[in-house]
Amino acid sequence: MTSENDPTREAPGGVLGAWFNVVVCTGIVIGAVVYTLSQGVTGPDALIGAAVVVIGIGLDIYFVRTLLRQRRRTTS
């Protein structure tokens, strides 16, 4: 079993894949906010927009942490 910090355990896309995930997820979060605000904030739409933003921010944090971990492995 490999540990989380094992240098042989890499993410499938490497650093490039981690960057791609961060950029795409950030775009989705920004797009969800812009779309929700441009459509007028009503009850169900606001809840769905807020849920997408919260999930997107959580994924973005995870992807940034993965990116930093990948960059540490490639520089050391």
N, C-alpha and C positions, 0 to 999 in steps of 0.2 A: 504494500500500500504506500502511495506517495503522499508526502505532506504538502500543505498549501504552498510552502516556500521552496519546494524542490525545483531547481532550475530546469530539469528535464520535462516538467509539467507545464506546457504552454497552452495558451488559448488557441483555438483552431485558426484564427486569422492573423495571429501575431500582433505586432504593433499597428500595422495598417488596418487590420480588422477592428481593433479596439478604437482607433481614431474614427473609422467609419461609423461604428455604433454610437459614439459620442455625438458626432455631427448630425446623424439622422434623428436620434432621439431628441436632441435639442431643437431641431427643426419641427418635429412633431409637437413638442410642448409649446413652442412659440406659435405655431399654426393653430393649435387648439385654442389658445387664449385669444388670438386675433379673430378666429371664426366665431367663437362664443360671444365676444363683445360686439362684433359687427352684425350679428343676427338679432341683437336685442336680448337682454338677459331676462328670461322667464324661468319659472320654477324647474321643470324637468330639464330644460336645456342647460341651465346653470349648474345643476347637479351633475349632469353627464360631463360637461366641460370641466368642472372642478375635479371630478374623478379621473378624467384623462390627464389633467395637469399633475395631480398628486402621484398617479402611477408613473407618469413620464419622468417626474423629478426623481422618484425613487430609482427608476431604471438608469437615469442619467448618473446619479451618484454611484451606482454599482459599476457602470461602464467606465467612469472616470477612475475609480479605484482599480479596475482591471487594467486600464491603460497605464496608470502609474506603476503598477506591479510589473507589467510587461516591459516598460522602459527601464526599470531598475534591473531587470534580468539581462537586458541587452547591453547595458552600460557596465555591468560588473563582470 
